[in-house]
C-alpha cells in the first residue's frame, strides 16, 4: 500500500510529516530522513490498529500529486 505524505520543515529546524489519507497520522523528526522513517512506522501502526479494531484500512484513491510553480 502506498500513501502520500506531506513533509514540512519547521522554522526552528526539524520536520513534521503527515499522511492526509490517514486522519491523525502525524510524526516528526530532526532530519528529513528521520521524519520519513518515523512516518513509515506511524503508518504501519495505524494500519495495524485499523485491522485489530476490525475497521477498514483507508485507501488512497483518486489523489494525484502535481507540483505547480507560480511566477511573481
N, C-alpha and C positions, 0 to 999 in steps of 0.2 A: 504494500500500500504506500502511496506517496501523498504527501501533504505539502502545501505551500506554507512557508514560514516567512514572517516579516522580521527582519533584523534591524534594529535601530541603535546607533551609537549614542550614548548618554553624554551630556555636556561635561561631566566630571570624569569621563573615561568609562570603560566598561560598555557592555551591550545588554539590551533587553530584546528578547525574541518571543514571538507568539505564533500560534497556528490558528488562523481565523476559523477554519472548519471545525475546530475542537474548542468550544467555548470554555474559557478559563484555563486553557493550556498555555502557560507562560513560563519562561525561565530567563536566566541571565548568566553572564559570565564576565570575567575581567578582560578576556580576549575574545575575538570573533570565533576562534576555534573552540574555546571553552563554552561559549554560549550555544554554538551549534551542537556540540556534544551533549550539553545539558538538555536542549530541546528534544533531541532524539530520544533520550531517556524519558523525558516527560511524556512524549507521545506514546512510547511503548507502555508506560504505566497507565496512561489514560485509556488506551485500548484494553489493557488487561482488566482495569476496573469496570469498563463497559461490559466485557464478556462475563466477569464474575457476577455482576449485578443483573445479568440477563437483558441488558439494554442493547439496542442496535449500535453498532460501531459507525459513527458518522463517516460518510464517504465524501470525497471532494469531487464533485462532478459539475460540469458547466462553468468551470472557472478557467480563465485564461490570463496569463501574465504578460502584459505589454508595457515596455518601458517607453515613456514619451518624454522628449526633450522640448522645453519651451524656450523661446528666444526672448530676450529682454529688449 
